[in-house]
Amino acid sequence: MANLSIRVPEEVGEQLERLAESTGRTRSFLALDALRRYLAQEEWQVQAVQTAVERADSGTAKYADHDAVDQWLAGWGTDDEGDAPECE
């Protein structure tokens, strides 16, 4: 296992310590868990963006008109919600 040393603001260290005490976990366990979750989320997001860019660049992607999407989103939660706009 590799070692990692970081400096955190005092309030973050205190928050981590409180959480460790209240959960019965070590600070290291909680920090590693948080880092794993963050990395998984970031990897997913980067991959999703790369996939979307590749698809857009391929010329096969379909798009909905910006104004139609904007109008549809503005109607969310109202009586005028309507259906999602068609992609062309």
C-alpha positions in Angstrom: 0.0 0.0 0.0 1.3 3.5 -0.8 1.5 6.3 1.7 -0.1 9.7 1.0 0.4 12.8 3.2 -1.7 15.8 2.7 -2.3 19.1 4.6 -5.8 20.0 5.3 -7.4 23.1 6.9 -7.8 22.8 10.6 -11.6 22.7 10.4 -11.4 19.8 7.9 -9.2 17.9 10.3 -11.5 18.5 13.2 -14.5 17.5 11.1 -12.7 14.3 10.1 -11.8 13.6 13.7 -15.4 14.1 14.9 -16.8 11.8 12.2 -14.2 9.2 13.1 -15.2 9.3 16.7 -18.9 9.2 16.0 -18.7 6.3 13.6 -16.0 4.3 15.3 -13.8 4.4 12.2 -10.3 5.7 11.8 -9.5 8.9 10.1 -7.5 7.0 7.6 -10.4 4.7 6.8 -12.7 7.7 6.3 -10.2 9.6 4.2 -9.6 6.6 1.9 -13.3 6.0 1.6 -13.8 9.6 0.6 -10.9 9.5 -1.9 -12.2 6.3 -3.5 -15.7 7.8 -3.9 -14.3 11.0 -5.4 -12.0 9.2 -7.8 -14.8 6.9 -9.0 -17.1 9.9 -9.6 -14.5 11.9 -11.4 -13.5 8.9 -13.6 -17.1 8.4 -14.5 -17.6 12.0 -15.4 -14.4 12.2 -17.5 -15.4 9.1 -19.4 -18.9 10.3 -19.9 -17.6 13.6 -21.4 -15.1 11.8 -23.6 -17.8 9.5 -24.9 -20.1 12.4 -25.6 -17.4 14.3 -27.5 -16.5 11.2 -29.5 -20.2 10.7 -30.4 -20.6 14.4 -31.3 -17.5 14.3 -33.4 -18.6 11.1 -35.2 -21.4 12.9 -37.0 -24.0 10.4 -35.9 -25.3 12.2 -32.9 -28.7 13.8 -32.9 -29.5 17.1 -31.2 -32.5 18.9 -29.9 -33.0 22.6 -30.6 -31.7 24.7 -27.7 -34.7 26.9 -27.6 -37.0 23.9 -27.5 -35.1 22.3 -24.7 -35.0 25.7 -22.8 -38.8 26.0 -23.2 -39.4 22.5 -22.1 -37.2 22.9 -19.0 -38.9 26.1 -18.1 -42.1 24.2 -18.0 -41.0 21.6 -15.5 -43.2 21.5 -12.5 -46.0 23.5 -14.1 -49.1 22.7 -16.0 -47.3 23.5 -19.3 -44.5 20.9 -18.8 -45.1 19.1 -22.1 -43.1 16.4 -23.7 -39.3 16.4 -24.3 -38.3 17.9 -27.6 -37.5 15.6 -30.5 -33.8 15.2 -31.5 -33.0 15.8 -35.1 
